[in-house]
Amino acid sequence: MSTPQSRPPVRRALRRLPLNAAAALTVVVCLFPVYWMVTTAFKPSTDIQSYDPRLVPSRWTFEHFRVAVGADGFALFWRNSLLVTLSAVLLALLVALGAAYAVARMRWRGRRQFMLAVFIAQMAPWESLIIPIYIISRDTGMLDRLPTLTLIYFMITLPFTVVVLRGFIAGIPPELEEAAQVDGCTRAGAFRKVAFPLLAPGLMATSLFGFITAWNEFTYANFLIIKQQDSRTLPVWLSSFQSTFGTDWGATMAASTLFALPALIIFLALQRHVTAGLASGGVKG
Amino acid sequence: MSTVRERSVPRDAGRRRPPVTAGHSGGRGRGTLWPYLLVAPAVLGMLYLLLYPLARAVLISFQDFRLRQLILGDADFVGLRNYRTLLGDPEFWEVVRRTFVFMAVNVVAIMVLSTLVALMTERLGRVARTVVLSSLVLVWAVPVVAATTVFQWLFHSEFGIVNETLTGLGFESYEGYPWFAHGGAAFGIVVVLIVWQSVPFAAITLYSALVTVPAELYESARMDGAGAARVFRSVTFPLIRPIFMLVLSLEVIWTFKAFVQIWVMTRGGPGEATTILPVYAVQTALAGQRYDLGSAASMLTVLLMSGVLVLYFRQLFRQEGEQP
């Protein structure tokens, strides 16, 4: 693994050259599309529609961002996305907290079966449920409505929220709550005053991952919101951006950047959690 | 505390409780309702939002369900007719074949690349490792629709950077090459996009598994004269195998999530070049108004996936079993 210290530094550097070159290549392959998205958004249109591509914009411009933000309904779709996402995540958090507590701290018949169901739900074939959910929403008059999306995003994020919160709750020593109960707290009070503050990082991490999942969801937003254009969300708007703006790739990339930004910021802030625990929880970004 | 105390139990019962070690097994059952009340919303959600749609899909796949039935709602049962129609359709088998090719190409590329990246990351110095891991996380974070749009722009026929670079390198035939008009090229771009998006998760997970392999094992293997390839095969791989299998089965299942990329980028086209099973099901149902055939295709997809799913769960519970 590590090269012995006795080797001369030059030979060591040479030996490590292929490794570092591979690392550089990996970083470039990873970052280039993201870099290209951002720089295209800042390039003047003459640079974009040129047969002589420039790696760095000749001049930085906010023109494309102005076009994207000023586009019809941008603020409305932003609000829709935020509304649906936040309510889905809050609902999932609330429901998952109860379920996770019951699983982590209580013994009851059916506990194992419940967890099995949660694990299966986490792998639910959402891509294969579009047709029945479309038909059910149509029959119940729930098409074109944001609460429908909220419910679906709630269900998409719920299983992994339960799994992760269960892990966090199980990690808090029950003795702490017991001590509080001895001191006269009720069971619920002990949980709220003792365990809940310790749970804050876990709640934070899970809700942010739920947020990203719901924020990015495209399929159901695309097929359940059909006639009522005012109920569309950002991913659908972005996918139709090209048809709205024709060949204005600068504005399209500006819109992509604006859409990706919240997710990028959250992920980078959570990087430690990402690389450590949640990776093993089967979380797709 | 694992015990659930009913409301009627006097408070000071807690004080007489045995030490925690024994407490974990105590109080089983007791007929208390609390845990059931706590999981009830989650169970209801799973029943109404997952099980019911699934049951409905099964039902529709056995019915004659088209636009008329969608509006009037008096669908007749036709038994296995939809499945017979599908299985007798050479076009359907072409889609199945394409789905498996798509899955195999993606999963093999993802697993090979991410294993290499993970092995590389482990050997890097601290700064380089942080840079690599950060860029992996960044890619992981890019929303699917944003990434898909960016790739459309990268491979744009006229002003796309890929064509301009290829032309600049002397491949004149790529000048204005319309990637999305050629079946093979479009298929290739979708694969590249999915591999690019999937490698970060797989690589980071494999890397965190690699870190747990004790360094002494490598040293003793090397002292026994084993080469790098031999060390990987006999020491590293057997130890990360459980995680590797977990990631592998997840990636197989997630290839079906490629629905979004395909739908946004090509809608399954050009022709049928990128139509995999989930895309085919939705096209049949929503574009062709054949909800019955689409549901049947979806159910066959679920059936195919559940095989992989069983594999995944066996692996997962073996992992879970290690924890108390």
Interface residues (C-beta under 8 A of the other chain):
Chain A: M1 L19 N20 A22 A23 T26 V27 V29 C30 L31 P33 V34 W36 M37 T40 I48 Q49 S50 Y51 D52 P53 V95 A96 G98 A99 Y101 A102 V103 R105 M106 R107 W108 R109 R111 F114 A117 V118 F119 I120 A121 M123 A124 P125 E127 S128 L129 I130 I131 P132 I133 Y134 I135 I136 R138 D139 L151 I152 F154 M155 L158 V162 P174 E175 E177 E178 Q181 V182 G184 R187 I212 W215 N216 F218 T219 N222 F223 P235 L238 S239 F241 Q242 W249 T252 M253 S256 T257 F259 A260 A263 L264 I266 F267 L268 Q271 V274 T275 A276 A279 S280 G282 V283 K284 G285
Chain B: M1 S2 T3 V4 R5 R11 G14 R15 R17 V20 H24 S25 G27 R28 G29 T32 W34 P35 Y36 L37 L38 V39 P41 A42 V43 G45 M46 L49 L50 Y52 P53 L54 R56 A57 I60 L70 G73 L116 V117 M120 T121 E122 R123 L124 A128 V131 V132 L133 S134 S135 L136 V137 L138 V139 W140 A141 V142 P143 V144 V145 A146 A147 T148 T149 V150 F151 Q152 W153 L154 H156 F159 I161 E164 T165 W196 P200 F201 I204 T205 Y207 S208 A215 Y218 I243 L246 L250 I253 W254 F256 K257 F259 V260 W263 V264 P278 A281 V282 A285 L286 Y291 G294 S295 S298 M299 T301 V302 M305 L309 Y312 F313 L316
